[in-house]
Amino acid sequence: MSSTSDTADSSSGPGTPLAAATRLITGGRDHNGAALAPTLVNSTTFRPASVLEARRMATQPRPTHFYSRYGNPTVADFEDAIANLEGAEAARAFASGMGAISGTVLALCSKGSHIVAARQLYGGTRQLLENVCPRFGIDVTFVDGTLPGAMAGAVEPGRTTLVIAESPSNPRLDLIDLDELGAIQGPFTVLDSTFATPLGQQPIAHGVDLVIHSASKAIGGHNDAILGVVAGPADLIDWISGFAALQGACASPADALSGLRGLRTLAVRLQQQSATAAELARTLVLHGAISEVCYPGLATHPQHDLAVRQLAMMGGLVTFDLAGGFDAGTKFVEALGLVVHAPSVGGPETLVCHPASTTHVGLDPDDLALDGIGPGTIRLSCGLEATADVVADVCQALGSSGG
């Protein structure tokens, strides 16, 4: 496992390559001029120099000074910063993480397409693949993405268009072997890397075609922006961007600015959040009220070796199961004082949610059970408070829940 400061970009220009933590500060500044803070260009439309210039912009991918549904200077700076961090040629921002996922899926797939999907996915993504894709004549096969060879084995040569996975997964933090995903030949490979962030892992370096983030989470980092992004090869991003302009889920310049601001402090935030999560996980495994703790940084985690191999940081999320089931989960959440009950992750506040009632409420009981999401499953996203205060609040709430 390498530290964030050791992750360098060999293509960052002449001289010593810049570490990822440095590129968080230097990236996404092409449209800033002399301003140090990100510059908000809030215009929806721009005046072209001539009719020919208007035609040129109307027919090129991702123009920045034409009409903001196609592209915008502030949004372009955010996209460039993400592409640089991911080692990608280009990126496209969307109005949300689900906008990025649905835009990518529907841009690359059509009637008769076949998708292989890891079961370990955010509930909204699962619902898109299970309920929406079949309406468009797109078949989806779900597999256990943690089983070696499962995704590759489900690929139907000549028919499978897309293989999609999420790692670490929501909510149980299961890991997908990125080398295995990247080695699949034929279909496009896509990874939702939201929980890892660009500092935690580099899917493209493992051969994965496209990486997606809900930038509303740790990238934005302040619970004030709804934003998604997909990064990958320029030709694929251009194709996805053409569909995105028709789909209309374009990123707001104001949210893109918040995303850029969030990137500037991502490294220090993720370090604190990861430190708190690690300490909390170590505490929870010793508590009698907990039947299981899911945190890849624990040496006892079944995928710990894989985590060490492909994650630069273990992240700020911990998922655990309360032995008392739904009643214990409800009492625990409502007994918390410092920790906030809210359905998101990656913000400055420590947040807790009950996945079966929120993020995965659309799944039936059989699917929940198959995915290991029980009535007592709790997902906790560590914030920026003092580690000891977060651990103390969780422990007192566990006492109140009957543990």
Buried (B, 14 or more C-beta within 10 A) or exposed (E): EEEBBEBBBEEBEEEEBBBBBBBBBEBBBEBBEEEEEBBBBEBEEBEBEEEEEBEBBEEEBBBBBBBBBBBBBBBBBBBBBBBBBBBBBBBBBBBBBBBBBBBBBBBBBEEEBBBBBBBBBBBBBBBBBBEBBEEEEBBBBBBEBBEEEBBBEBBEEEEBBBBBBBBBBBBBBBBBBBBBBBEBEBBBBBBBBBBBBBBBBBBBBBBBBBBBBBBBBBBBBBBEBBBBBBBBBBEBBBBBBBBBBEBEBBBBBBBBBBBBBBBBBBBEBBBBBBBBBBBBBBBBBEBEBBBBBBBBBBEEBEBBEBBEEBBBBBBBBBBBBBBBBBEBBBBBBEBBEBBBEBBBBBBBBBBBBBBBBBBBEEBEEEBBEEBBBBBBBBBBBBBBBEBEBBBBBBBBBBEBBEB
